[in-house]
């Protein structure tokens, strides 16, 4: 298996990481990779998020997350497997990913029906 080059965690800056996490699809992917806990295919994780995007768009999001130091990618035959760099990120920016776990996915708010008068 071949591992794809990703940045050394020491070179990653908080603004690049937060910029990557600012996109709702990438944020959902990071949470899904965290829940998976092991090497997994990005398209398999995408199904768990409920997002519907093209494969090329998924590839772009994975590249942004990898370049931001959030995930590690390796090639296994024709598949690319991905894992969250949880320990590396927590070592560099303590509490960041733990905060994402605690916050959980955003849920839409539902307003109660207006009372009849």
ABEGO torsion letter per residue (X at the ends): XBBBBBBBAAABBAAAAAAAAABAAAAAAAAAAAAAGBBBBAAAAAAAAGBBBBAAAAAAAAAAAAAAGABBBBBBEABBBBBBBAAAAAAABBGAAAAAAAAEBBBBBBBBBBBBX
